[in-house]
Amino acid sequence: MAALMGVAFLVCASVFASWWMSAPGAPAASKGHAPASSSVKPPASAVPAISPPSRASAKPVPPKASPAAPLAAPERSQLERKAFQLEMENARLRGRLDDMLNWILDNVRGTFPLPENQMANLRLAPVDTNLEVSADLAQLLRLNDEEVDRLDTAFLGTRAVLQELETENISVDQPAENQVVLNIPPYAEEGQMVREELYGELKKTLGAARFDRFLQVAEEGLDERFEYFGEADRTLEFEEVTDAVSGDVQLFVRDERALPSKEDPLRQDITASERIVTELPDEYYAYWNWLPACVTRFARSN
């Protein structure tokens, strides 16, 4: 009987303990015992566990762009004016590009510039027989019509001044009735001033680069055509002669120049030309006033 009462007491104690543990105000189970039921919830005052953020949620989310507000009328008008100005500038640049391309086609196409070391050996006549700019020089320096006119005026004016200097000290000797000798002494100092004046006009017209090229290819020919700007001692000899075979009357012309050597100032370089003609050459008409009738009879009009 006592045993049955002990069993009954244990059963009652177990039921009472289960009921007391499952009640809302029951204290938490100790660490050494598992909870009586899996449905037991933590107390409301307990701090909830914070789960670590996922990798996908770590990326910053850009803010959504708000719709642009419509431009005010003054701002829109200013942008339209700016766009118009840019379009006009583009049109102007396209026009300049077209002009440049056309210039290249007109002036460069078909030309083959010489290497600089060969340009040093190039020699051109600066003027033609009328003392005007030669076609070769105009093509090499790419002269326009205005530049050609300015150079023509400078060349003709220089020759006129040099002729005046020649005639100031010219001397005439007539050793025979059919012979005359004209001597034109040097006038180097005055001639140098004339040279400097001409070079100043050429440099002003051509610019520094083309002027240097002019001196490189045409200075030697310029000296020859302008009587070395008074540095030479010149002697002209004219003589009326008769051809031994035909018996026709002809004119003997000797033109001699004694020029100080550039390499040795104590030496003179003498150049002379001789020819027999039936008509007085054009370059000697400048000395008409000093020529006797035996020479002027060979002029073209006679």
Secondary structure, DSSP 8 states (H G I E B T S, - for coil): -HHHHHHHHHHHHHHHHHHHHTSTT-----TTS--S-TT----TTS--------SGGGS-------------HHHHHHHHHHHHHHHHHHHHHHHHHHHHHHHHHHHTTT-----HHHHTT----SB-TTSSB-HHHHHHHT--HHHHHHHHHHHHHHHHHHHHHHHHS-EEEEEETTEEEEEE---HHHHHHHHHHHHHHHHHHHHHHHHHHHHHHHHHHHHHHTGGGGTSEEEEEEEEEE-TTT--EEEEEEEEEEEE-SS-TT-EEEEEEEEEESS--GGGGGGGGG--HHHHTTSTT-
